[in-house]
Structures are given as structure tokens and as C-alpha cells.
């Protein structure tokens, strides 16, 4: 089984890149997605971080804010198109694998913002 800490890093990188911020600013800490991955794998974290649905909603909200931030940063036409597509897809994601795939796409789209 893959390490959830390492798997969750694209979340932190995407949020931090969007806001050009430090660790855990704008809820960028990868532990947020790590907890969701662990919950999806069967860990009972409800008493500390809430239900899977609550965590998923929060993660999606944070990703949406990052996408909107990128869209305000004068993206190229290709970046804008990709980010708008991500925004549309985000609402229908329900698994961590789907979220990680979207984040990988987002990191590729926004690579010039490194």
C-alpha cells in the first residue's frame, strides 16, 4: 500500500503554488488530503477530522479556491482552458484517486508558476 503522506503531496504543491504561500497557509498542508486518503482506506478519523464526506467537501473547496486564484493570475489561453475544465470536473469527483489525477493535471497546467 502506498504511503498516504507521499501520495498527498500534489495537493500541497498545487495549493501552495496557487497562493505562493508557505506550509499550511490556505489549508495547503498535505495532511488534509492524507487524512482523506487514510479515511477512504478504512481509518476511523471521524472524531478528529470528521466524516469522509466532510473532509472531501473541504478538500474540494480548497482546490476550487486555488483554481480560481490561478484564473485571476492572467493565465495563457491554454492554462485558462485547462483550469476551467478542472473547475467543472472537480464537482463530480468522489474518490482520492480522482482528486489526485485532477491535481496532477493541475500541476502540469500550472507548471510555469513554480
C-alpha positions in Angstrom: 0.0 0.0 0.0 1.3 3.4 -0.9 2.3 5.9 1.7 -0.6 8.4 2.1 1.8 11.2 3.1 3.7 10.9 -0.2 0.5 10.5 -2.2 -1.0 13.7 -0.8 1.9 15.9 -1.8 0.3 17.1 -5.1 -2.4 18.7 -3.0 0.1 20.7 -1.0 2.1 21.7 -4.1 -1.0 22.8 -6.0 -2.4 25.0 -3.2 1.0 26.5 -2.3 1.7 27.2 -6.0 -1.7 28.9 -6.4 -1.3 31.2 -3.4 2.6 31.4 -3.5 2.4 30.6 0.2 4.1 28.7 2.9 3.4 25.5 4.6 -0.3 25.2 5.8 -1.3 28.7 4.6 -4.6 28.5 2.8 -5.0 25.0 4.2 -2.2 23.7 2.0 -0.8 21.1 4.3 -0.8 17.7 2.7 -2.2 16.2 5.9 -5.7 17.3 4.8 -5.6 15.1 1.8 -3.6 12.4 3.7 -6.4 12.2 6.2 -8.9 11.8 3.4 -6.8 9.0 1.8 -6.5 7.2 5.2 -10.2 7.6 5.8 -11.0 6.2 2.4 -8.7 3.2 3.2 -10.7 2.4 6.3 -9.1 4.5 9.1 -11.7 5.9 11.6 -10.7 9.5 11.9 -14.2 10.9 12.5 -13.5 12.0 16.0 -10.6 14.2 14.8 -11.3 15.3 11.3 -14.9 14.4 10.6 -16.6 12.1 8.1 -15.2 11.3 4.7 -17.9 13.5 3.1 -17.0 16.4 5.3 -13.3 16.1 4.5 -14.0 15.7 0.8 -16.1 18.8 0.7 -13.3 20.8 2.4 -10.6 19.4 0.1 -12.7 20.3 -3.0 -13.4 23.8 -1.6 -9.7 24.4 -1.1 -8.8 23.1 -4.6 -11.6 25.3 -6.1 -10.2 28.4 -4.4 -6.7 27.5 -5.8 -8.1 27.1 -9.3 -9.9 30.5 -9.0 -6.7 32.1 -7.8 -4.9 30.8 -10.9 -7.7 32.1 -13.1 -7.1 35.6 -11.7 -3.4 35.4 -12.3 -3.5 36.2 -16.1 -3.2 32.6 -17.4 -2.5 31.9 -21.0 -5.4 30.7 -23.2 -4.3 27.1 -22.7 -3.9 27.4 -19.0 -7.3 29.1 -18.7 -9.0 26.4 -20.7 -7.4 23.7 -18.6 -8.2 25.4 -15.3 -11.8 25.9 -16.4 -12.1 22.2 -17.3 -10.6 21.3 -13.9 -13.2 23.5 -12.2 -16.0 21.7 -14.0 -14.6 18.3 -13.3 -13.9 19.0 -9.6 -17.6 18.9 -8.6 -18.1 15.3 -9.8 -15.1 13.8 -8.0 -15.7 11.4 -5.1 -12.5 9.4 -4.6 -9.0 10.4 -3.7 -7.7 8.7 -6.9 -9.9 11.1 -8.9 -8.7 14.1 -6.9 -5.0 13.1 -7.3 -5.5 12.7 -11.0 -7.0 16.2 -11.2 -4.2 17.6 -9.1 -1.6 16.0 -11.3 -3.3 17.6 -14.3 -3.4 20.9 -12.4 0.3 20.8 -11.6 1.1 20.2 -15.3 -1.2 23.1 -16.4 0.4 25.5 -13.9 4.0 24.4 -14.1 5.2 27.9 -15.1 4.1 29.2 -11.7 6.7 27.1 -9.9 
